[in-house]
Amino acid sequence: MSDNTNNKNEELGALWKRQSKNGQTKYLAGTLKLDIDGQEQTVKVVVFSNDKRGNDKAPDYRMYKQREMAQATTQSNEDDML
């Protein structure tokens, strides 16, 4: 195994394997460190397998900015009301 302390590549973030509460969807969750206007900011992201892949040029995975928990809960509740 390689030693990350000797790696000359710049680390942009880290991802962890996760599974949905119902156990049916596996995904990755983590953080990216971005340089925005000269300031380093950390962005929470989630990565899902692209199950709607129509051809070989389509991406294997899609990355999204993670919604804040309060926003996700509110959105979920609003969706349930429709």
Secondary structure, 3 states (H helix, E strand, C coil): CCCHHHCCCCCCEEEEEEECCCCCCEEEEEEEEEEECCEEEEEEEEEEECCCCCCCCCCCEEEEECCCHHHHHHHHHHHHHC
